[in-house]
Amino acid sequence: MASTTETGDTVKRKRFYHQLYFWVLVGISVGIIIGLTAPGVASEMKWMADLFIKLVKVVIAPTIFATIVVGIAGMGNLAKAGGLAFKTVMYFNVTTVFALAIGLVVVNVLGPGRGLNYDVASFDSSAAAGTIESAGEASGTGLTGFILNLVPDSFASAFVDGMLLQVLLLAILVAVAVTMLGTRAAPVVSALDTFAKIMFGVIKLVMWVAPLGAMGGIAFTIGEHGSAILGSLATFMGSFWLTCILFLLFVLGPICRLAGFSIFKYLRYIKDELLIVLGTSSSETVLPRMMAKMEAAGTPKHVVGMTIPTGYSFNLDGTAIYMSMGAIFIAQAFAIDVPIWTQIGLLVFMLISSNGAAGVSGAGLVTLAASLTAFDSVIPVAGIALIVGIDRFMSEGRALTNLSGNGLGTLVIARWTGELDRERLAYVLDNPKTVDVDDLLDPDEPADKELASSGAARR
């Protein structure tokens, strides 16, 4: 068991085969083998990943709602809560600008689409017909439609449809109302806190389906699209993954140093979550685990409750990189020279449109198509057909980058507001195995676990 007490000198750890990450690795390995040796079977295994993602999504919306309400109400000060929300959104939008910009720079320098020389008039876009149709629906109402879509048709519909932006809005409204009631709302806050712990317990059970989900997702990806990586599009995929790494090292890395910790130690700390996301291509699958880990790393509950859910709607760094690179790649493939000012305009438009990506099915590809619809006179939206076949490979990079940026942003914002327990953070980053997420998600004996974590930090 990966826990430490104030009186104990020995850290007790679970054996490796009792750890979730071990079985996720096994699932990924088996999925790769099946994908390579039996692609026909592998192409039918996507349902396993879809099942796992659906199981997680069932509890994500109510968990976020309860956590945000409890977090804001626990602050007891609406001005403080508003300041935290403002800093959170501002930080996330700044990092998204950097993500969009670095994507534009790399794709222009490497030029992965140059030399393809497709003709717009004769190009077959049938492979992207569904995506283009969805993009038209997403972009047809413009900024007004985006704002109206923030408000659900009913209180329950936001949860039924899994629209995180709408759930976030409802949670903030309820939290403000609860705070205004003062001590009379204490039973409500206590009940929501208990409800959140129950949801964490459900997540703890569901996460043991993750190895099967990872196996099915990886097997499907290789079995269905494996041959695609042998073509000219491999250069674009490589450029995208390289850009994600550059963003982590040269944008998020310096931010980590300014906040007083190492990005490499941080990535080691969340390696289990990264493995799960790698297998499922969805960062939503580890949202509750990330909230628990960030709190265990010395971030107050109200900061975690505000920043992590907000980040899933406003801090999609990987999606931003994908959108900027995808747009210019398509232009290069059709031998279209996009002026620098048009690229900047596209960047600004994508900054706005990416904020709604969390509520769009197939977010990266559909949101890219929606953005290109607004610039169709310059870059043909039909070019989306070029990258539909490899989108699955790209989605893993998007999800991994999104996850890394969201967790890191939580620590940075806690440091910015002066509420980060830096001693505790330093300890868990140096000793990541002392944090057991299964124990953190266990609704039983929360006080004892908090005491144990505090003791670990002081050792």
C-alpha angles and dihedrals in degrees: 000000000000101000138111130208130204093246100039122087096193125075109220113213134188117248112261093253090057091057120097093221091061092057091044088055089049090050092050092048093049090046091053091050092050092046092053099040102033109023092165091059092040093054088062095052100079090099089073092060091042091052092052093047091049091050090054095044090055090071103028098084097048091043092053091046094051094042095051094046092049092044096051094040089049090058089060091202122091093195090055091047091049091050091051091049091049093050091046095053093042093051093047093049092050092053090046090055089053090048092052092045096049089048091054093047096050096044091049093048098044096034097201092177098050115114097026090100099187118183114234093211096055099031116123108226097170092111089065099040094111093046093049091050091051090047091053090054091047096049101032096090095044123198093337091056091048091054093046090049089061088074115068123224088243138357092259097044093070089061095040093052094040093231103166096192090055092046089050091053093048091048092053092048092049092045091053091049092047092049091052090056091060118191092357089072094054094102090051092051091047091050093049090048090053090046091053090052090052090052090051088053090053090049090052089058095042093051091070087070087061095093090057091045091050091048093051094044096050093042091051093047094053097036095048102036106016095114092052093073090064092067133077092279089074087082091058092048091049091049091051095050090046090052092051089053092047090050091052094047103038104029107027093029095064090043088056092050091051089051090051106253141087122259090213092057089046092052090048089052093056097037093118091056091045090055092051091049091047090057098042101033089222127105090196090074092073101036096113091043091052091050090052093047095048091051090049088052092063103274115134116247094244092053092049091046091054103037106040097052091040090051091056088062104031106027109059098146095161091049090049092053090048093050097050094044093043093053095051092041089058090048090051091048089058092043091246117154108215113203116237093244090053089051090052090049089050089051092053092048091049091050088061098039095047090062089071096045095099091068096049122091108238086014102187099049097037094047091048090052091047090053092048090051088066090051098037091126088066106027118029110237088209086075088078084087087072094067103030091094095054098037091104091061090049094047091066091056091046093051094046092050093045091051094047092049095048096051092043091049090055092056093044094050091048088052091046092054092045093243100110117112095224095183091054092046092051091051097050093044089053092042107030093162090067088073113077111188092195089061092044091054092048108107091209123097099355092170093058092050092049090051091050092050092049090050090052090053093053096049 
